[in-house]
Amino acid sequence: MNENRIFPIIRILSTAGVILAVYLLWQQIAHPDFQPCNISSLINCKAVISGPLARTFGIPTPLYGLIGYFVIFVSSIYRKKILLLSMASFGLIFCLWIAYRELFQLHVICPICITCQLIMITIFVLAIKVNKKRLLKSTIQ
């Protein structure tokens, strides 16, 4: 798959990420009691919207996703490969940290968060593909 196909896919994925992050942020700020993905005590979004994961370092956690996906979107438009890989790497680490906290500390699964995490993993893999030549070149030298 060449870059001309990868960048539009990244734009679509990052747009979906922005939409999901805006939705979570809106739910957290405007409607903290309305949680449509509360299916059971195991599968729910309450941990992100109003629980211990609601804020990270005093900032609403979905805002990190919103900013990250937006930067990824812009970097894919301007084909800023290193910025794309850097943001995707940070996003992946952040998503894995959130997933760990959800699953092993809070014992919940947030369907929206899982979707965001899958999007970020896919973006990360695509960012590596876009940077493949640069990464190979730096390891050879």
C-alpha positions, 0 to 999 in steps of 0.5 A: 500500500503506497502513501497516496492510499494511506494518508486518506485512510488516516484522515478517515480514521482520525475523523472518526476518532475526533467524532468519538472524542467530541462525543465523550467530551460532550457526554462528560461536560453536558450530560454526565448522567446520560450514558447510552453505552451502559449495558451492564456493570462490566460494559459501560462508559461511566468510568470515562465520563464520570469515574476515576478516568474522567480526568488525566492530570486535571484535564478531561481525558477525552480532550487528549484524544480530541487534540491527538486525533486532530493533530494526526488529521492535520499531519496527514493532510500536510504529510508530516510523517514524523509528526504523524508517527510521533502523535500516533506513538503517543496516542497508542501509549495513552490508549494502552494506559487507558485500556489497562486502567479500564480492564485491570483497575476498574474492571469495565469495558467502554465500547467507545474507548475500545473503538478509539483504541482500535482506531489508534492502533490502526493509525499507528501501524499506518504511520509506521508504513508511511515512515518505513523508509526513514525507519529502515534508513536510521537503523542501517546507519 
